[in-house]
Amino acid sequence: MRTICFFLSAFLALTTRAATVDTVEIYSNSMHRNVKTVVVRPASYNSTNEQRFPVLYLLHGAFGSYSNWVRKVPHIQQLADQYGMMIVCPDGGYTSWYFDSPVDSTYRFETFVATEVPQYIDQHYRTINDRSGRAITGLSMGGHGSIFLAFRHAGTFSACGSMSGALHITVISKGYDLDKRLGDTATNKSYWVNWSTLKAIENYPKDSLSILIDCGTEDKVLPMNRAVHEKMLALKIPHEYTERPGEHNWAYWTNAIDYQALFFRKHFDRSRK
């Protein structure tokens, strides 16, 4: 009986110290509908009523959804525990590219992810409610979205990252619905140019950003990442850039998120000093 009680106590201790995963529906005033979002709280969140936590906003790729990260890379829960931060995965639409579409008013995911989601999270959870406690990163389309949004909303985010980011949308001619979000390339050429990460980084914000970009050496989007890296060097924008073996797949992103989470934890620590 004592042995059973011991193992039961140990099991309860482990489960009560595990991260908590919630799926919430956040109403978007800009799109007039509820949008699902995963919220991961570290175990330490429940051990105190006073501590406030930094938040890493983690974006999915094209054809994905809010649940991709927690289903395909469940160890993000351990990362939340290890680094004492919340991880929030908003739905970014099937192929929104995290734009406020100028041709489709039902796709306003820039406003949703950069404004409405942080407002909701700060109102409903014990967060560090300023830019020093917010970072954003993502994979593929989400990598584009995270850097695009951070540069345009530096008052909200103090750090950004990209994993295998599709960072140069002007060379994506078909198959990813960019024409549905930005319109015809001839009529709306300025959108295709100005809303590409490669162009957006020219407007470096007055508030500095901590930036981490990584990509696999066998990835089809590697040239886009190199182009952004080289342009950041030319513009003297501080950032970290890494290439390592890997393709455009979940095996790479499962590994990459470990480096990204550590990078942002260090950023949060520096920001609070």
C-alpha positions, 0 to 999 in steps of 0.5 A: 500500500505504501508503494502504491501511495508513493507512486500515486503521489509522484504521479500527482506531483508530476501532473500538477507541475505540467504545463497547462494547454488551453484552447480559447476563442478570441473574438476579432472585431476586425473580422467579426468572428471568433478565432481559435488560439492555443495558450500554453501556461508553464507549470509555475503559472499555477504556483503563484498568484503574483508572478507575471510571465513573458509570452512567445507568440508562435505562428503556424505555416500555410495550410496549417492552423492554431493546433499545429504546434501543440499537436506536432511538437508537443514538447513546446509544453516542456519548453514553456516549463523550462523557460518559464514563459507562456506560448501562444499559438493563434490561428493565422488562417489557411493562407493569410500570410498574416496580412490585413488583405486589401482585397478581402476584408474577411482576412485581417490577420495582421490586426488579429495577431499583432493587436487583438490577440495580445490584448486578449492574452494580457487581459485574461492572463498574468503577462508582462504587459509591455513589449519587453515581455513579448516575442513572436516567431513562426515557421514558413508562412509564419516566419514571414508573418513574425518578422513582418509583424514585428517590424510593423508593430515594434511597440508590441513585440521586442523580439522576433524570429523565423524558422524556414521563413518564406520571406520573399513573397514576390517570387511566390507566383502560385499555389499559396493564395497570395493573389487572393490576399494581395490581388493581381500582381499587375494591378496591386504590384505595390502590395506584393513588393511592400508587404514582403519581409525583404522590403519591410525590414528597410523600415527598422523601428526606433525601438530595437528588436532581437532577431533570430533567423534560421533555415535548413541547408536543404530547404527550398526557401533558403535563398529567401533567407539568405537574401534577408540576411544579406540585406540586414547586414547591408542595412546594419540591422543586428540579428542572428542567422543560422543555417544547419542541415535540414529540409522544410519539414516538421523534423527541422522545426521540432529541432529549431524551436529549441534554439528559438525558445532559448534565444527568446528566454535570454532576450526576456532576461536581458530586457528585465534587467 
